[in-house]
Amino acid sequence: MIDLYYWPTPNGHKITIALEEMGLPYSIKYVDISKGQQFKPEFLSFSPNNKMPAIIDRQGIDGMQTSVFESGAILLYLSQKTGLFFSSEMKYQIKIWQWLMWQMASFGPMLGQVHHFNHYAPLKIDYAIERYVNEAIRLYGVLETQLSNQEFVTGSEYTIADMAILPWTKSYARQGIDLGNFPNISRWQENLFRRKAIQKAYEIAGDKQTDLRQLSGVEWQKLFGTTKP
């Protein structure tokens, strides 16, 4: 059994997708980021960056309890544990590493910023919106080109790279993206959202989605690290 410390965000969805696709038994431990539960000492003891998701695998390495934080590291751990959605050949592993790192270092962080300034920020800052929307468009273009002649991100096989990237494309409208300009991404996205495991992953905790714009000043400060006007 794997304990998944989770909230329904793109990074959280990555892991529920992986667990459902891999058929691993897991139990969800909700970490309500709107209430600051990610700052509790017991959570910080195994997720020191106060971010979810994180997992505790009760029968991990050498049968011992193993904790992992950071969604990309969790995906790598689960794929190594099961031998699924990865590759045994180094030349294909490198492709997966590259696109997983691309999502972690560029796609996710930039889309998170554009989402924040487009949707959550109490004050609309034209410079910030333009800067992050333009970067989002550029990054969507990178992914569009990658998918122009293959079914999945790293080739003909569905991997953890697809699982990592897909959730960040779901809120494309809030990111200022017209998906009609990216037909390869649209095709790839539609195909993946037909998968039963992905559908089930998105059904989990669907009722726990909250409008973060309604947070109190104290809650806003904890979550976003800035004073709410």
PyMOL commands that set and color helices and strands:
alter all, ss='L'
color gray80, all
select helices_A, chain A and resi 10-22+33-35+37-39+41-44+61-63+71-82+90-120+126-146+160-169+179-181+183-192+196-203+206-208+212-214+217-224
alter helices_A, ss='H'
color red, helices_A
select strands_A, chain A and resi 2-6+26-30+54-57+66-69
alter strands_A, ss='S'
color yellow, strands_A
deselect
rebuild
show_as cartoon
